[in-house]
C-alpha cells in the first residue's frame, strides 16, 4: 500500500509505553454506547462493525510488534462509516482519537490529481489545460529538463503517472520554495526515455503543483480547500502545519496534532520526531489530516456523487491505469498499474485502488474496493508498513479469504528486513567485487577530505572526521532533512557509504558506492555518491568541494 518517503529532529527520547485503545466514532447511523466506546453493532451486507475485540487485539499486536506508537482507522462500507483511535498520539499518555491529525505523506498525490481534474474539465476558464498538455507550455521558464525532447513533451499526465524518464532523485528534497525546487530539475539527470518506465518521482508532482499555482493564481492549499475539502466537509485537513496548529489552538483541542516517532532498535525506545515545518513538498506530500476526514474522501471516491466536488469524468480520469509498476506488495500476484495518484491492483479477483504515504515519523495508507463499496484509511505516527496489517485483515474478512491463503505481513516484513541487512553487510564485496587485497591506501590524510561539498540540485554535504568503529568520515546534508553517510574506506578513493536518514538513526537504510576525486593541484575536488539508489540506475551524483 505504501509508496514513497518525507522533520526536523530533536533529541527527545521517550520510553515505549503500553498502548491504549481509545474512542470510536460513527457517522450516518444510530449507535449503541458501551462504556467509552460508541460503535455500531449493525451489519452492512455481510460486513459487521469492524472494531471487534479480535480486531482490537490485532491492532494492539501490530502496534507492539511493529513499534508503532499510535494509529487512527476509518472504515467505509455502503452508507456506514466507522472510525477509531488506538495507541498514543503523544507519549506517554495522550490517546489517539478519530480526529487526531497526522501527516499523510504521498496520499496527497491523489488530491493533487483530483484538483487538476477540476481544471481539465473547466474548459471555459482553463481550456489550455488538458491531461496531454506539456508542462513546459504552462510553466515554460521553470520546467526545463536536461533532455530537450522531454522538456517539450512531458505532459501533466506523464508527470502524475511517474513516466517522465526522470528517476526519483528522492534525496534532493528540493529548494527553499516550490518554484526553486521545480527549477532544480534542469540540473538532474534523466535515465530513461519518456513514457517507457515507471519511476516514482516526487519532484514531478511538485512541478504539477507549481503549474496549478501559476495558472490559478492560488496557493495549492487554498485551491484544494475550495475545490475539494470544503465541499466534502473536510474541516480537519490542512496543507501546512501553522494552519493545523491554529485550528487546534483556537477552536478544536480534540484535534491533537500527533507527534511522529521513530523506533531506536539499539536502545529499544521511541524517539520523537517533530512535525515537518520547513519542508517544501506541496502536492507530493504536504497534507495533514485525520481519519475522520479521510473517510469522507474515500466515500467520495467510492460513491462518485453527481453533485460532488469533482466532475463526473474525473473519477475515471484519475483511476485509469497509465503505467506498469514493478511488484512491491506481496498481496498482488498480478502486475500493478499506476494511474494518477492511485495504484490499481487485483486481489482475489477484486479491483483494489490504493496509495500510501510515508514521512519520517508518519505512515498513511488508504485503499478502496469499488465493487464492494468498501474503503479503509489508516493513519499512524510511526513510519511503518504495519499500517497495512489491519487494512488487509479487514479486506480478507470482507472477501472471506481462507486463513491459509492470507499474507503474513509480520513474516514478510521480517524477511524484508533480514534481506536488507544482508545487502548492507555484503556491500563492500557486492559493490566492489574486484578490490585488491589489501586495498590501496588513501592518497591524502583523512583531514584533507573534510569540508563542504555542493551540487546545483542537491543540498550541500558537510564532511567531517568521525570516531565510528568502521568509518572515519561522515557526510551530513544541511537543511530540514538530514541525509547521513557513514563512509567506510574500501580502496584508494573509494568508499561504502552506509546511508541513514537523520542523525538520530541507528540502522542504515542502504549501502551505496561513494568516491572522492583528487584535482590536478593535489587537493580533493569532488565527492560523489550513488544517492539515487532507489531507481537502480547506479549513477554517481557529484558534489564540488568549496575551497575555504
DOFIBA-939275 format. One record per residue (C-alpha): x, y, z; residue number from 1; residue in three letters; chain. Coordinates in nm, 3 decimals, always signed. Example, Ala and Ser with C-alpha at 12.3 -4.5 7.8 and 13.67 -1.06 7.14 Angstrom:
// DOFIBA-939275
+1.230; -0.450; +0.780; 1; ALA; A
+1.367; -0.106; +0.714; 2; SER; A
This chain:
// DOFIBA-939275
+0.000; +0.000; +0.000; 1; UNK; A
+0.281; +0.240; +0.071; 2; UNK; A
+0.499; +0.402; -0.187; 3; UNK; A
+0.720; +0.691; -0.136; 4; UNK; A
+0.908; +0.868; +0.163; 5; UNK; A
+0.924; +1.289; +0.381; 6; UNK; A
+1.120; +1.687; +1.006; 7; UNK; A
+1.320; +1.846; +1.196; 8; UNK; A
+1.471; +1.627; +1.463; 9; UNK; A
+1.513; +1.686; +1.832; 10; UNK; A
+1.688; +1.454; +2.072; 11; UNK; A
+1.372; +1.391; +2.270; 12; UNK; A
+1.380; +1.027; +2.378; 13; UNK; A
+1.088; +0.857; +2.543; 14; UNK; A
+1.048; +0.502; +2.660; 15; UNK; A
+0.798; +0.289; +2.475; 16; UNK; A
+0.486; +0.262; +2.684; 17; UNK; A
+0.180; +0.044; +2.687; 18; UNK; A
-0.065; +0.138; +2.415; 19; UNK; A
-0.422; +0.242; +2.486; 20; UNK; A
-0.737; +0.178; +2.288; 21; UNK; A
-0.944; +0.490; +2.250; 22; UNK; A
-1.275; +0.628; +2.140; 23; UNK; A
-1.458; +0.508; +1.834; 24; UNK; A
-1.695; +0.721; +1.637; 25; UNK; A
-1.979; +0.656; +1.399; 26; UNK; A
-2.132; +0.863; +1.123; 27; UNK; A
-2.452; +0.815; +0.925; 28; UNK; A
-2.620; +0.563; +1.156; 29; UNK; A
-2.770; +0.505; +1.501; 30; UNK; A
-2.519; +0.378; +1.752; 31; UNK; A
-2.510; +0.197; +2.080; 32; UNK; A
-2.289; +0.312; +2.364; 33; UNK; A
-2.082; +0.077; +2.574; 34; UNK; A
-1.855; +0.250; +2.823; 35; UNK; A
-1.635; +0.496; +2.635; 36; UNK; A
-1.688; +0.321; +2.302; 37; UNK; A
-1.951; +0.449; +2.063; 38; UNK; A
-1.983; +0.187; +1.794; 39; UNK; A
-2.239; +0.037; +1.564; 40; UNK; A
-2.347; -0.322; +1.604; 41; UNK; A
-2.545; -0.322; +1.282; 42; UNK; A
-2.448; -0.533; +0.983; 43; UNK; A
-2.362; -0.381; +0.646; 44; UNK; A
-2.436; -0.659; +0.399; 45; UNK; A
-2.217; -0.938; +0.533; 46; UNK; A
-1.975; -0.695; +0.696; 47; UNK; A
-2.031; -0.611; +1.061; 48; UNK; A
-1.878; -0.329; +1.259; 49; UNK; A
-1.504; -0.388; +1.218; 50; UNK; A
-1.395; -0.283; +1.566; 51; UNK; A
-1.446; -0.614; +1.742; 52; UNK; A
-1.240; -0.742; +2.033; 53; UNK; A
-1.044; -0.964; +1.795; 54; UNK; A
-0.970; -0.668; +1.570; 55; UNK; A
-0.866; -0.456; +1.868; 56; UNK; A
-0.627; -0.734; +1.969; 57; UNK; A
-0.486; -0.750; +1.616; 58; UNK; A
-0.424; -0.375; +1.614; 59; UNK; A
-0.268; -0.389; +1.960; 60; UNK; A
-0.034; -0.667; +1.847; 61; UNK; A
+0.053; -0.464; +1.538; 62; UNK; A
+0.140; -0.159; +1.747; 63; UNK; A
+0.358; -0.372; +1.973; 64; UNK; A
+0.535; -0.583; +1.711; 65; UNK; A
+0.594; -0.302; +1.463; 66; UNK; A
+0.672; -0.041; +1.733; 67; UNK; A
+0.400; +0.194; +1.611; 68; UNK; A
+0.301; +0.445; +1.877; 69; UNK; A
-0.048; +0.531; +1.756; 70; UNK; A
-0.294; +0.461; +1.480; 71; UNK; A
-0.628; +0.607; +1.369; 72; UNK; A
-0.851; +0.394; +1.147; 73; UNK; A
-1.151; +0.479; +0.929; 74; UNK; A
-1.367; +0.217; +0.758; 75; UNK; A
-1.630; +0.296; +0.496; 76; UNK; A
-1.878; +0.034; +0.373; 77; UNK; A
-2.203; +0.102; +0.198; 78; UNK; A
-2.357; +0.402; +0.371; 79; UNK; A
-2.182; +0.333; +0.703; 80; UNK; A
-1.861; +0.481; +0.841; 81; UNK; A
-1.666; +0.375; +1.149; 82; UNK; A
-1.359; +0.546; +1.295; 83; UNK; A
-1.145; +0.461; +1.595; 84; UNK; A
-0.813; +0.554; +1.753; 85; UNK; A
-0.552; +0.322; +1.904; 86; UNK; A
-0.235; +0.390; +2.099; 87; UNK; A
-0.087; +0.730; +2.165; 88; UNK; A
-0.065; +1.048; +1.962; 89; UNK; A
+0.185; +1.193; +2.208; 90; UNK; A
+0.378; +0.980; +2.455; 91; UNK; A
+0.340; +0.892; +2.730; 92; UNK; A
-0.039; +0.906; +2.759; 93; UNK; A
-0.217; +1.128; +2.503; 94; UNK; A
-0.456; +0.890; +2.324; 95; UNK; A
-0.518; +0.881; +1.951; 96; UNK; A
-0.869; +0.989; +1.854; 97; UNK; A
-1.050; +0.970; +1.517; 98; UNK; A
-0.988; +1.347; +1.498; 99; UNK; A
-0.612; +1.326; +1.567; 100; UNK; A
-0.411; +1.497; +1.294; 101; UNK; A
-0.130; +1.318; +1.111; 102; UNK; A
+0.096; +1.397; +0.820; 103; UNK; A
-0.038; +1.179; +0.540; 104; UNK; A
+0.256; +1.189; +0.301; 105; UNK; A
+0.213; +1.071; -0.055; 106; UNK; A
-0.160; +1.010; -0.022; 107; UNK; A
-0.158; +1.384; -0.102; 108; UNK; A
-0.084; +1.287; -0.462; 109; UNK; A
-0.438; +1.171; -0.536; 110; UNK; A
-0.571; +1.504; -0.406; 111; UNK; A
-0.342; +1.686; -0.649; 112; UNK; A
-0.465; +1.471; -0.937; 113; UNK; A
-0.825; +1.539; -0.833; 114; UNK; A
-0.756; +1.912; -0.813; 115; UNK; A
-0.602; +1.913; -1.160; 116; UNK; A
-0.904; +1.725; -1.294; 117; UNK; A
-1.125; +2.019; -1.198; 118; UNK; A
-0.911; +2.237; -1.425; 119; UNK; A
-0.906; +1.985; -1.709; 120; UNK; A
-1.286; +1.980; -1.716; 121; UNK; A
-1.328; +2.356; -1.676; 122; UNK; A
-1.286; +2.445; -2.042; 123; UNK; A
-1.441; +2.789; -2.003; 124; UNK; A
-1.171; +2.914; -1.766; 125; UNK; A
-0.883; +2.673; -1.825; 126; UNK; A
-0.922; +2.547; -2.179; 127; UNK; A
-0.546; +2.533; -2.224; 128; UNK; A
-0.514; +2.267; -1.953; 129; UNK; A
-0.566; +1.907; -2.064; 130; UNK; A
-0.408; +1.586; -1.940; 131; UNK; A
-0.188; +1.580; -2.251; 132; UNK; A
-0.078; +1.943; -2.221; 133; UNK; A
+0.304; +1.968; -2.195; 134; UNK; A
+0.406; +2.127; -1.866; 135; UNK; A
+0.659; +2.342; -2.048; 136; UNK; A
+0.374; +2.523; -2.224; 137; UNK; A
+0.228; +2.628; -1.888; 138; UNK; A
+0.541; +2.700; -1.682; 139; UNK; A
+0.790; +2.747; -1.965; 140; UNK; A
+1.084; +2.913; -1.789; 141; UNK; A
+1.058; +2.694; -1.480; 142; UNK; A
+1.007; +2.347; -1.632; 143; UNK; A
+1.334; +2.269; -1.806; 144; UNK; A
+1.490; +1.922; -1.818; 145; UNK; A
+1.833; +1.808; -1.934; 146; UNK; A
+1.671; +1.629; -2.227; 147; UNK; A
+1.533; +1.881; -2.479; 148; UNK; A
+1.271; +1.642; -2.619; 149; UNK; A
+1.144; +1.558; -2.270; 150; UNK; A
+1.131; +1.927; -2.180; 151; UNK; A
+0.888; +1.998; -2.461; 152; UNK; A
+0.689; +1.674; -2.445; 153; UNK; A
+0.642; +1.575; -2.076; 154; UNK; A
+0.272; +1.627; -2.010; 155; UNK; A
+0.066; +1.673; -1.695; 156; UNK; A
-0.043; +1.311; -1.732; 157; UNK; A
+0.317; +1.190; -1.767; 158; UNK; A
+0.423; +1.373; -1.452; 159; UNK; A
+0.130; +1.241; -1.246; 160; UNK; A
+0.185; +0.881; -1.362; 161; UNK; A
+0.563; +0.874; -1.300; 162; UNK; A
+0.659; +0.806; -1.663; 163; UNK; A
+0.869; +1.112; -1.746; 164; UNK; A
+1.203; +0.933; -1.775; 165; UNK; A
+1.338; +1.104; -1.463; 166; UNK; A
+1.433; +0.883; -1.168; 167; UNK; A
+1.325; +0.968; -0.816; 168; UNK; A
+1.616; +1.185; -0.704; 169; UNK; A
+1.447; +1.129; -0.369; 170; UNK; A
+1.726; +1.274; -0.160; 171; UNK; A
+1.729; +1.614; -0.329; 172; UNK; A
+1.448; +1.736; -0.103; 173; UNK; A
+1.411; +2.040; -0.328; 174; UNK; A
+1.480; +2.406; -0.267; 175; UNK; A
+1.353; +2.663; -0.021; 176; UNK; A
+1.047; +2.740; -0.239; 177; UNK; A
+0.828; +2.535; -0.470; 178; UNK; A
+0.943; +2.732; -0.774; 179; UNK; A
+1.308; +2.685; -0.680; 180; UNK; A
+1.254; +2.311; -0.643; 181; UNK; A
+1.096; +2.287; -0.988; 182; UNK; A
+1.375; +2.492; -1.146; 183; UNK; A
+1.628; +2.246; -0.999; 184; UNK; A
+1.502; +1.981; -1.243; 185; UNK; A
+1.736; +2.118; -1.512; 186; UNK; A
+2.033; +2.005; -1.303; 187; UNK; A
+1.914; +1.644; -1.259; 188; UNK; A
+1.993; +1.361; -1.497; 189; UNK; A
+1.728; +1.155; -1.675; 190; UNK; A
+1.791; +0.784; -1.721; 191; UNK; A
+1.501; +0.657; -1.933; 192; UNK; A
+1.316; +0.767; -2.247; 193; UNK; A
+0.984; +0.938; -2.180; 194; UNK; A
+0.681; +0.706; -2.137; 195; UNK; A
+0.882; +0.384; -2.119; 196; UNK; A
+0.933; +0.319; -1.747; 197; UNK; A
+0.755; +0.383; -1.418; 198; UNK; A
+0.989; +0.574; -1.184; 199; UNK; A
+0.845; +0.731; -0.871; 200; UNK; A
+0.936; +1.100; -0.873; 201; UNK; A
+0.811; +1.344; -0.611; 202; UNK; A
+0.970; +1.634; -0.797; 203; UNK; A
+0.732; +1.589; -1.090; 204; UNK; A
+0.434; +1.619; -0.856; 205; UNK; A
+0.590; +1.937; -0.726; 206; UNK; A
+0.615; +2.062; -1.085; 207; UNK; A
+0.242; +1.999; -1.137; 208; UNK; A
+0.172; +2.172; -0.804; 209; UNK; A
+0.365; +2.476; -0.923; 210; UNK; A
+0.171; +2.470; -1.250; 211; UNK; A
-0.161; +2.478; -1.063; 212; UNK; A
-0.048; +2.777; -0.859; 213; UNK; A
+0.075; +2.964; -1.167; 214; UNK; A
-0.237; +2.914; -1.381; 215; UNK; A
-0.490; +2.968; -1.100; 216; UNK; A
-0.308; +3.237; -0.904; 217; UNK; A
-0.390; +3.046; -0.585; 218; UNK; A
-0.173; +2.868; -0.332; 219; UNK; A
-0.235; +2.496; -0.382; 220; UNK; A
-0.355; +2.450; -0.024; 221; UNK; A
-0.624; +2.714; -0.076; 222; UNK; A
-0.718; +2.567; -0.413; 223; UNK; A
-0.764; +2.216; -0.269; 224; UNK; A
-0.960; +2.357; +0.023; 225; UNK; A
-1.200; +2.542; -0.205; 226; UNK; A
-1.238; +2.270; -0.468; 227; UNK; A
-1.231; +1.952; -0.255; 228; UNK; A
-1.206; +1.983; +0.122; 229; UNK; A
-1.480; +2.238; +0.192; 230; UNK; A
-1.739; +2.073; -0.035; 231; UNK; A
-1.673; +1.740; +0.141; 232; UNK; A
-1.681; +1.892; +0.490; 233; UNK; A
-1.315; +1.806; +0.548; 234; UNK; A
-1.258; +2.065; +0.820; 235; UNK; A
-0.965; +1.877; +0.973; 236; UNK; A
-0.743; +1.883; +0.663; 237; UNK; A
-0.456; +2.128; +0.612; 238; UNK; A
-0.163; +2.197; +0.381; 239; UNK; A
+0.077; +2.349; +0.632; 240; UNK; A
+0.149; +2.292; +0.998; 241; UNK; A
+0.079; +2.652; +1.105; 242; UNK; A
-0.282; +2.626; +0.985; 243; UNK; A
-0.334; +2.297; +1.168; 244; UNK; A
-0.185; +2.443; +1.486; 245; UNK; A
-0.410; +2.749; +1.463; 246; UNK; A
-0.719; +2.531; +1.414; 247; UNK; A
-0.636; +2.321; +1.721; 248; UNK; A
-0.535; +2.617; +1.938; 249; UNK; A
-0.832; +2.840; +1.861; 250; UNK; A
-1.126; +2.606; +1.841; 251; UNK; A
-1.061; +2.233; +1.844; 252; UNK; A
-0.832; +2.095; +2.115; 253; UNK; A
-0.976; +1.749; +2.046; 254; UNK; A
-0.788; +1.753; +1.713; 255; UNK; A
-0.449; +1.692; +1.870; 256; UNK; A
-0.157; +1.700; +1.625; 257; UNK; A
+0.025; +1.370; +1.659; 258; UNK; A
+0.397; +1.369; +1.726; 259; UNK; A
+0.588; +1.146; +1.488; 260; UNK; A
+0.813; +0.875; +1.631; 261; UNK; A
+1.091; +0.651; +1.509; 262; UNK; A
+1.197; +0.332; +1.681; 263; UNK; A
+1.555; +0.309; +1.806; 264; UNK; A
+1.628; -0.063; +1.782; 265; UNK; A
+1.960; -0.031; +1.960; 266; UNK; A
+1.820; +0.129; +2.275; 267; UNK; A
+1.463; -0.002; +2.232; 268; UNK; A
+1.297; +0.335; +2.275; 269; UNK; A
+1.070; +0.553; +2.065; 270; UNK; A
+1.230; +0.881; +1.965; 271; UNK; A
+1.012; +1.183; +1.897; 272; UNK; A
+1.034; +1.341; +1.553; 273; UNK; A
+0.890; +1.695; +1.549; 274; UNK; A
+0.635; +1.784; +1.285; 275; UNK; A
+0.757; +1.885; +0.941; 276; UNK; A
+0.765; +2.263; +0.922; 277; UNK; A
+1.024; +2.379; +0.669; 278; UNK; A
+0.985; +2.110; +0.405; 279; UNK; A
+0.868; +2.212; +0.057; 280; UNK; A
+0.679; +1.912; -0.084; 281; UNK; A
+0.341; +2.063; -0.180; 282; UNK; A
+0.122; +1.825; -0.382; 283; UNK; A
+0.376; +1.545; -0.346; 284; UNK; A
+0.308; +1.500; +0.026; 285; UNK; A
+0.210; +1.806; +0.233; 286; UNK; A
-0.136; +1.718; +0.367; 287; UNK; A
-0.211; +1.698; +0.740; 288; UNK; A
-0.545; +1.532; +0.815; 289; UNK; A
-0.749; +1.293; +1.028; 290; UNK; A
-0.909; +0.952; +0.982; 291; UNK; A
-1.250; +1.120; +1.001; 292; UNK; A
-1.171; +1.342; +0.704; 293; UNK; A
-1.009; +1.066; +0.501; 294; UNK; A
-1.330; +0.865; +0.542; 295; UNK; A
-1.515; +1.147; +0.368; 296; UNK; A
-1.265; +1.150; +0.084; 297; UNK; A
-1.284; +0.772; +0.038; 298; UNK; A
-1.663; +0.788; +0.037; 299; UNK; A
-1.650; +1.040; -0.246; 300; UNK; A
-1.419; +0.815; -0.449; 301; UNK; A
-1.644; +0.514; -0.388; 302; UNK; A
-1.981; +0.681; -0.450; 303; UNK; A
-1.872; +0.927; -0.721; 304; UNK; A
-2.160; +1.163; -0.639; 305; UNK; A
-2.316; +1.353; -0.929; 306; UNK; A
-2.333; +1.668; -0.718; 307; UNK; A
-1.988; +1.620; -0.563; 308; UNK; A
-1.683; +1.846; -0.593; 309; UNK; A
-1.534; +1.661; -0.890; 310; UNK; A
-1.667; +1.650; -1.246; 311; UNK; A
-1.818; +1.310; -1.330; 312; UNK; A
-1.536; +1.218; -1.570; 313; UNK; A
-1.271; +1.292; -1.307; 314; UNK; A
-1.316; +0.962; -1.125; 315; UNK; A
-1.239; +0.766; -1.441; 316; UNK; A
-0.955; +1.003; -1.529; 317; UNK; A
-0.763; +0.964; -1.205; 318; UNK; A
-0.812; +0.587; -1.165; 319; UNK; A
-0.745; +0.476; -1.524; 320; UNK; A
-0.406; +0.297; -1.541; 321; UNK; A
-0.123; +0.472; -1.726; 322; UNK; A
+0.195; +0.289; -1.628; 323; UNK; A
+0.309; -0.064; -1.541; 324; UNK; A
+0.473; -0.079; -1.199; 325; UNK; A
+0.733; -0.319; -1.060; 326; UNK; A
+0.597; -0.555; -0.790; 327; UNK; A
+0.635; -0.429; -0.434; 328; UNK; A
+0.341; -0.573; -0.242; 329; UNK; A
+0.306; -0.944; -0.151; 330; UNK; A
-0.074; -0.930; -0.180; 331; UNK; A
-0.073; -0.891; -0.556; 332; UNK; A
+0.026; -1.181; -0.779; 333; UNK; A
-0.053; -0.983; -1.093; 334; UNK; A
+0.101; -0.666; -1.231; 335; UNK; A
+0.028; -0.342; -1.050; 336; UNK; A
-0.063; -0.035; -1.252; 337; UNK; A
-0.024; +0.333; -1.170; 338; UNK; A
-0.298; +0.581; -1.254; 339; UNK; A
-0.286; +0.945; -1.139; 340; UNK; A
-0.202; +0.942; -0.769; 341; UNK; A
-0.359; +0.596; -0.733; 342; UNK; A
-0.228; +0.239; -0.765; 343; UNK; A
-0.456; -0.016; -0.931; 344; UNK; A
-0.431; -0.385; -0.844; 345; UNK; A
-0.638; -0.703; -0.836; 346; UNK; A
-0.664; -0.909; -0.517; 347; UNK; A
-0.868; -1.229; -0.508; 348; UNK; A
-1.049; -1.120; -0.821; 349; UNK; A
-1.138; -0.777; -0.679; 350; UNK; A
-1.011; -0.444; -0.808; 351; UNK; A
-0.824; -0.254; -0.536; 352; UNK; A
-0.747; +0.118; -0.568; 353; UNK; A
-0.485; +0.237; -0.319; 354; UNK; A
-0.197; +0.463; -0.228; 355; UNK; A
+0.029; +0.500; +0.071; 356; UNK; A
+0.230; +0.778; +0.225; 357; UNK; A
+0.542; +0.773; +0.439; 358; UNK; A
+0.737; +1.052; +0.606; 359; UNK; A
+0.987; +1.017; +0.884; 360; UNK; A
+0.762; +0.958; +1.185; 361; UNK; A
+0.438; +0.906; +0.992; 362; UNK; A
+0.264; +0.647; +0.774; 363; UNK; A
-0.070; +0.654; +0.598; 364; UNK; A
-0.244; +0.400; +0.382; 365; UNK; A
-0.578; +0.428; +0.207; 366; UNK; A
-0.750; +0.187; -0.028; 367; UNK; A
-1.091; +0.101; -0.154; 368; UNK; A
-1.266; -0.181; -0.340; 369; UNK; A
-1.507; -0.010; -0.583; 370; UNK; A
-1.730; -0.312; -0.646; 371; UNK; A
-1.776; -0.371; -0.272; 372; UNK; A
-1.821; -0.004; -0.184; 373; UNK; A
-1.562; -0.063; +0.085; 374; UNK; A
-1.270; +0.156; +0.187; 375; UNK; A
-1.022; +0.190; +0.471; 376; UNK; A
-0.776; +0.460; +0.574; 377; UNK; A
-0.512; +0.410; +0.842; 378; UNK; A
-0.301; +0.698; +0.975; 379; UNK; A
-0.007; +0.633; +1.209; 380; UNK; A
+0.262; +0.834; +1.383; 381; UNK; A
+0.547; +0.595; +1.306; 382; UNK; A
+0.680; +0.522; +0.959; 383; UNK; A
+0.599; +0.157; +0.906; 384; UNK; A
+0.423; -0.078; +0.669; 385; UNK; A
+0.246; -0.209; +0.979; 386; UNK; A
-0.045; +0.014; +0.879; 387; UNK; A
-0.121; -0.247; +0.615; 388; UNK; A
-0.186; -0.526; +0.866; 389; UNK; A
-0.529; -0.408; +0.988; 390; UNK; A
-0.628; -0.296; +0.637; 391; UNK; A
-0.564; -0.631; +0.474; 392; UNK; A
-0.719; -0.814; +0.768; 393; UNK; A
-1.043; -0.624; +0.703; 394; UNK; A
-1.026; -0.695; +0.330; 395; UNK; A
-0.958; -1.064; +0.386; 396; UNK; A
-1.259; -1.083; +0.617; 397; UNK; A
-1.476; -0.898; +0.366; 398; UNK; A
-1.374; -1.135; +0.085; 399; UNK; A
-1.381; -1.447; +0.307; 400; UNK; A
-1.020; -1.531; +0.220; 401; UNK; A
-0.918; -1.858; +0.393; 402; UNK; A
-0.661; -1.814; +0.668; 403; UNK; A
-0.404; -2.029; +0.490; 404; UNK; A
-0.417; -1.800; +0.185; 405; UNK; A
-0.370; -1.475; +0.373; 406; UNK; A
-0.036; -1.294; +0.362; 407; UNK; A
+0.153; -1.294; +0.691; 408; UNK; A
+0.276; -0.934; +0.694; 409; UNK; A
+0.480; -0.988; +1.010; 410; UNK; A
+0.677; -1.268; +0.843; 411; UNK; A
+0.704; -1.075; +0.518; 412; UNK; A
+0.846; -0.771; +0.697; 413; UNK; A
+1.096; -0.979; +0.894; 414; UNK; A
+1.219; -1.139; +0.571; 415; UNK; A
+1.243; -0.798; +0.401; 416; UNK; A
+1.442; -0.652; +0.692; 417; UNK; A
+1.670; -0.956; +0.702; 418; UNK; A
+1.737; -0.924; +0.328; 419; UNK; A
+1.816; -0.552; +0.366; 420; UNK; A
+2.061; -0.626; +0.648; 421; UNK; A
+2.222; -0.891; +0.430; 422; UNK; A
+2.261; -0.645; +0.144; 423; UNK; A
+2.419; -0.386; +0.373; 424; UNK; A
+2.655; -0.637; +0.537; 425; UNK; A
+2.772; -0.765; +0.199; 426; UNK; A
+2.808; -0.417; +0.050; 427; UNK; A
+3.191; -0.399; +0.026; 428; UNK; A
+3.219; -0.724; -0.170; 429; UNK; A
+2.898; -0.666; -0.364; 430; UNK; A
+2.973; -0.308; -0.468; 431; UNK; A
+3.347; -0.363; -0.524; 432; UNK; A
+3.394; -0.725; -0.635; 433; UNK; A
+3.744; -0.674; -0.779; 434; UNK; A
+3.917; -0.491; -0.494; 435; UNK; A
+4.282; -0.593; -0.441; 436; UNK; A
+4.378; -0.738; -0.105; 437; UNK; A
+4.490; -0.544; +0.080; 438; UNK; A
+4.317; -0.239; -0.061; 439; UNK; A
+4.504; +0.072; -0.167; 440; UNK; A
+4.558; +0.346; +0.090; 441; UNK; A
+4.401; +0.691; +0.064; 442; UNK; A
+4.605; +0.938; -0.137; 443; UNK; A
+4.578; +1.215; +0.124; 444; UNK; A
+4.538; +1.238; +0.503; 445; UNK; A
+4.177; +1.199; +0.623; 446; UNK; A
+4.154; +1.564; +0.721; 447; UNK; A
+4.207; +1.663; +0.357; 448; UNK; A
+3.870; +1.508; +0.266; 449; UNK; A
+3.667; +1.717; +0.511; 450; UNK; A
+3.478; +2.027; +0.408; 451; UNK; A
+3.158; +2.142; +0.237; 452; UNK; A
+3.056; +1.995; -0.097; 453; UNK; A
+2.781; +2.146; -0.315; 454; UNK; A
+2.556; +2.044; -0.604; 455; UNK; A
+2.319; +2.264; -0.805; 456; UNK; A
+2.015; +2.046; -0.722; 457; UNK; A
+2.100; +1.860; -0.401; 458; UNK; A
+2.154; +2.014; -0.061; 459; UNK; A
+2.521; +2.054; +0.041; 460; UNK; A
+2.711; +1.780; +0.222; 461; UNK; A
+2.936; +1.870; +0.514; 462; UNK; A
+3.202; +1.602; +0.556; 463; UNK; A
+3.384; +1.572; +0.888; 464; UNK; A
+3.600; +1.329; +1.080; 465; UNK; A
+3.423; +1.075; +1.299; 466; UNK; A
+3.525; +0.816; +1.555; 467; UNK; A
+3.276; +0.549; +1.447; 468; UNK; A
+3.413; +0.192; +1.471; 469; UNK; A
+3.435; +0.132; +1.094; 470; UNK; A
+3.404; +0.478; +0.943; 471; UNK; A
+3.645; +0.767; +0.974; 472; UNK; A
+3.449; +1.018; +0.767; 473; UNK; A
+3.087; +1.126; +0.793; 474; UNK; A
+2.884; +1.328; +0.542; 475; UNK; A
+2.568; +1.511; +0.653; 476; UNK; A
+2.338; +1.726; +0.440; 477; UNK; A
+2.229; +2.069; +0.552; 478; UNK; A
+1.859; +2.156; +0.568; 479; UNK; A
+1.542; +2.024; +0.733; 480; UNK; A
+1.606; +1.663; +0.629; 481; UNK; A
+1.944; +1.521; +0.714; 482; UNK; A
+2.091; +1.253; +0.491; 483; UNK; A
+2.383; +1.095; +0.676; 484; UNK; A
+2.652; +0.892; +0.501; 485; UNK; A
+2.891; +0.696; +0.718; 486; UNK; A
+3.192; +0.649; +0.489; 487; UNK; A
+3.379; +0.319; +0.521; 488; UNK; A
+3.705; +0.308; +0.324; 489; UNK; A
+3.745; +0.024; +0.073; 490; UNK; A
+4.037; +0.109; -0.155; 491; UNK; A
+4.202; +0.420; -0.294; 492; UNK; A
+3.945; +0.699; -0.305; 493; UNK; A
+3.652; +0.451; -0.299; 494; UNK; A
+3.416; +0.405; -0.004; 495; UNK; A
+3.099; +0.229; +0.101; 496; UNK; A
+2.851; +0.487; +0.226; 497; UNK; A
+2.610; +0.350; +0.485; 498; UNK; A
+2.312; +0.580; +0.446; 499; UNK; A
+2.094; +0.696; +0.735; 500; UNK; A
+1.801; +0.936; +0.731; 501; UNK; A
+1.857; +1.187; +1.012; 502; UNK; A
+2.143; +1.191; +1.259; 503; UNK; A
+1.944; +1.002; +1.523; 504; UNK; A
+1.908; +0.686; +1.312; 505; UNK; A
+2.092; +0.379; +1.440; 506; UNK; A
+2.045; +0.142; +1.145; 507; UNK; A
+2.134; +0.225; +0.784; 508; UNK; A
+1.867; +0.225; +0.516; 509; UNK; A
+2.108; +0.127; +0.242; 510; UNK; A
+2.474; +0.094; +0.147; 511; UNK; A
+2.596; +0.290; -0.156; 512; UNK; A
+2.909; +0.348; -0.357; 513; UNK; A
+3.092; +0.671; -0.277; 514; UNK; A
+3.409; +0.823; -0.415; 515; UNK; A
+3.638; +1.125; -0.394; 516; UNK; A
+3.826; +1.288; -0.680; 517; UNK; A
+4.168; +1.447; -0.646; 518; UNK; A
+4.224; +1.758; -0.860; 519; UNK; A
+4.532; +1.846; -1.061; 520; UNK; A
+4.660; +2.056; -0.769; 521; UNK; A
+4.669; +1.750; -0.546; 522; UNK; A
+4.365; +1.854; -0.342; 523; UNK; A
+4.026; +1.686; -0.304; 524; UNK; A
+3.797; +1.847; -0.561; 525; UNK; A
+3.476; +1.641; -0.564; 526; UNK; A
+3.273; +1.390; -0.366; 527; UNK; A
+3.028; +1.152; -0.534; 528; UNK; A
+2.770; +0.901; -0.412; 529; UNK; A
+2.504; +0.686; -0.579; 530; UNK; A
+2.229; +0.873; -0.398; 531; UNK; A
+1.954; +0.776; -0.637; 532; UNK; A
+1.988; +0.410; -0.541; 533; UNK; A
+1.610; +0.356; -0.534; 534; UNK; A
+1.597; +0.389; -0.912; 535; UNK; A
+1.862; +0.124; -0.964; 536; UNK; A
+2.041; +0.348; -1.210; 537; UNK; A
+2.373; +0.345; -1.030; 538; UNK; A
+2.466; +0.695; -1.142; 539; UNK; A
+2.706; +0.890; -0.922; 540; UNK; A
+2.586; +1.232; -0.802; 541; UNK; A
+2.885; +1.466; -0.779; 542; UNK; A
+2.937; +1.749; -0.530; 543; UNK; A
+3.213; +2.008; -0.572; 544; UNK; A
+3.429; +2.095; -0.274; 545; UNK; A
+3.421; +2.458; -0.165; 546; UNK; A
+3.767; +2.600; -0.111; 547; UNK; A
+3.791; +2.762; +0.231; 548; UNK; A
